[in-house]
Amino acid sequence: MDLTIGAAAGAALLLVAWLWWRQRATPRTAPPAEAAAAQQALAAERAALAGERQQALEERARLAAERERLQGELERLRAERAQLESERSRLLSEEARLREAWEAARVAEQRLERRESAALARDAELAERERALIARETAADHRLAALDERDAALRRREQEAERRSEQLAERERTVETRQQQLVAELARIASLTQEQAREELLARLDRELAAEQSARIAAHERRVQERARELALEIVTRAIQRYAAEHTAETTSARIALPSEEYKGRIIGKEGRNIKAFEQLAGVDVLIDEAPDEIQVSCFDPVRREIAVRALKRLIDDGRIQPARIEEELARARTEIDREIQRYGEDAAYRCEVSGLHPQLIRLLGKLHFRTSYGQNVLAHVQEVAFLCGAMAADLGLDPRLARRCGLLHDIGKAIDHEQEGSHPQLGYEALKRYGESEIVANAALAHHEGQEPLTAYTVLAAAADAISAARPGARRANLEQYLKRLAHLEEIAVRYPGVQKAYAIQAGRELRVIVNQHTVSDAELPKLARDISRAIAEQVAFPGEIKVTLIRESRHTAVAR
């Protein structure tokens, strides 16, 4: 507005200056008529200029009034702006308070999600425990049914024993009557009293009975030793039928240590997307319980469980846990495990000198490295069985290479029993037949446990070697306290017999050395004493395999408790 007024004033000044210049530039010698015309024109221009000046002054006054009005409007707008600034400050403070409340709500929501995840994990664990309890109850029902059958059999045997006891009692009464007659006759002939004759007769009978028993035991042992080579296969078969039984126990979960508790939140992820993606891609269950600084990975497939554990450890070390990284680490772990499975299978076949195996059988052998039974690695177990089969086959005049092949592949079904329905002997038999193995090798996998008929001696050797490997001290986990109690019980049984000075359980309880008093126990009584101790051990102690009882005097006699 000020610029408009200034421009109008400048234009008026320029007009006045131009008129003045024109007047001075007009020659004084002009005619009077022209001068008058010029004066009139100048007067008209002055009047016009005065009118324009008046208009400019009026416009200036109007503009000044407008300026005053706009100045008041500006003051009002400034006041409204200050009010709006105050309102904005209040709204910003309200927004900050609402943001803090939202952050607190989000933290509470995350805490609730973690609690819900923990509750779901506990529910899954409770469901698993419930299924295990149902399985145990079912097994207990089966055991109770078996015990009822055994009870009925024992009752029948007790009735038979009572009948025989009555017969024996009748015979004893007859023998007693006859003995009284003989005593009376002997007393009449020998001129001895009844008590003297009884004592002499009993002493003579005791001496004759002890000598006859020792002689019979020694003769029987000599006959058994002479026929041992001929009956070797039959003895191995009978031994397997007595103590080779199937046991299956696996570790289905693995625990992973965490650097701190915050990693549990990273593993779960926003709204649980990380843990859901990991479980879906790995095929395992990740249990995040209340245990500090650790989580649990659970899966019945040992290979999938190992892949998941390796991938999760790398994700924890890296710190970047997200679905894309999870997929990359799982693929990397699968590649590594596949290579290791192939290498383990090839190494096992090479150590056992078994060639010509189908590539899929080599892969199944490698999978056994990740399978355990009562803490015993199954791949190490089948290699040990293969060596035992080869050694026994060489001693018996059989083919050791074929025996090692049977031993190495007898538990191949354990590599697939978590993927298919059925027992591992049946699955192993089907896999071996599918990949071109002979009926001899397939039957060793099918019949190395009770329930199937062995077709060849190699099946019996595989079953025997399997039982020996499982029963070997240290092969499987055992309770140390029970182990020590069993050794002490063996020594206590031996020292109960008269004439025994000391007893020592050696070789992890596989042999019992008994030292007898040479003054109270004769050489003729040693076989009977060894036999009695071995029978007492067999009746009172539960043990795998066999225990050798060795008596030491001036000579040694050995008996085996079976």
Secondary structure, 3 states (H helix, E strand, C coil): CHHHHHHHHHHHHHHHHHHHHHHHHCCCCCCHHHHHHHHHHHHHHHHHHHHHHHHHHHHHHHHHHHHHHHHHHHHHHHHHHHHHHHHHHHHHHHHHHHHHHHHHHHHHHHHHHHHHHHHHHHHHHHHHHHHHHHHHHHHHHHHHHHHHHHHHHHHHHHHHHHHHHHHHHHHHHHHHHHHHHHHHHHHHHHCCCHHHHHHHHHHHHHHHHHHHHHHHHHHHHHHHHHCCCCCHHHHHHHHHHHHCCCCCCCCCEEEEECCCCHHHHHHHCHHHHHHHHHHHHHCCEEECCCCCCEEEEECCCHHHHHHHHHHHHHHHHHCCCCHHHHHHHHHHHHHHHHHHHHHHHHHHHHHCCCCCCCHHHHHHHHHHHHCEECCEEHHHHHHHHHHHHHHHHHHCCCCHHHHHHHHHHCCHHHHCCCCCCCCHHHHHHHHHHHCCCCHHHHHHHHCCCCCCCCCCHHHHHHHHHHHHHHHCCCCCCCCHHHHHHHHHHHHHHHHCCCCEEEEEEECCCCEEEEEECCCCCCHHHHHHHHHHHHHHHHHHCCCCCCEEEEEECCCEEEEEEC
